[in-house]
């Protein structure tokens, strides 16, 4: 995922994407947009990409077995603090981030 906004007029492909394949009731998939020639994002630990800082984000925290153990919603400016609070819980292995309004999957944060 590029974690960058598309430019006006840029061609996008809207596809169905399974982002949580755990064999639990929380198995999930949703729409994502694909940009031609997009570069894979590689944020540093603790870095919040700008595209996420400008949105209302739904956070869903999962343990190692794929069970959801926490959830929250955060505006971009406080997203880092919300993620940090979730990872303070020892059982949290990863947090899925979704655009809260449309529900599109945006990214996954993992414990490092």
N, C-alpha and C positions, 0 to 999 in steps of 0.2 A: 504494500500500500504506500502511496506517495505521501499521504497526509498533507496535501496541498490542494487549494481550491483550483478548479478548472478556470481557464480564461474565458471571457465572453466569446462565444462563437466556436469554442473548441468542441470537437465531436466527443461524445461520451457514449458508453454502452452501459445500460442498466441491466444487471444480471442478478439472479438468485444465488446466494452464497451461504453455505452452512458454516457458521462461525463457532458453533459449540456442538461438537459431535459426541459428547459424553452420553453414555447409556443411562440417562436419568430423565425425569420429567422436564428438566431444564434444557434438553437438547433444543437447539435453536438455529434458525436461519432467517435471513431477511435480504432485502435489496442492498446492493452496493453499486456505485458508479465506477467504471473502469475508464481511465484516460489512456489514449494511445501514447506510447513512448514515455510513460510515467516512470520515474526512478523510485526504487525502493527506499522508503524512509528508514533512517537508522538513528533515531534520537538517542542521546546519551542518557544514562540512568538519571532519573529525576527531572529530565527536560520535558516540558509540555509544548508540543508543536503549536505554532500560531493558529492553525486552522481549528484546533480544539479550544483555544483561548477565546475565540469569538463566538462560541455557541453555548447553548444550554445542553448539558451532557447528562445522560442517564448512566449511572455506574452500577454494575452488577458484579459482586464479588463471589468467587467460587473457590471451594477447597480442592484438594488434589483429586478427589473422586468426581468432581464436576457438579457437586451440590451447591446451590446458591446459599450463602450464609449472611449476606448483607446487601443492601441496595441503598442508593441515594440519588439525588439530582443536584447538580452544581452548575452555576454560571461559570464560564471560562476563567474569570479572574481568580476564583477560589478553588478551581479544579485541583491544583497541586495539593492544597491542604486536605481536600476530600480524599484524594488518593492516598496521601500519607496516613490519614486516619484509618482508612481501610486496611492498609498494610501493617498497622500497629496490631491488628488482630492476628495472632500467630497462625491460625488455620487458613488464612487467605493465601491462596497460591497465585491467583490471577484475577484481574478486574477487566470486564468487558465494558467498553465505552460506546454508547449509542447517541446519535443525534436525538434529543429527547422529543422533539415535535414529530418528525416523520418516522422515527424509530430505526432509521438506517444504521447499520453497524458501522462504526468509525475506526475502532482500534482496540488493541488488547494491551494491558500493562501487566507485566509479570514481576514476581519477586526476584530481586537480584542479590 
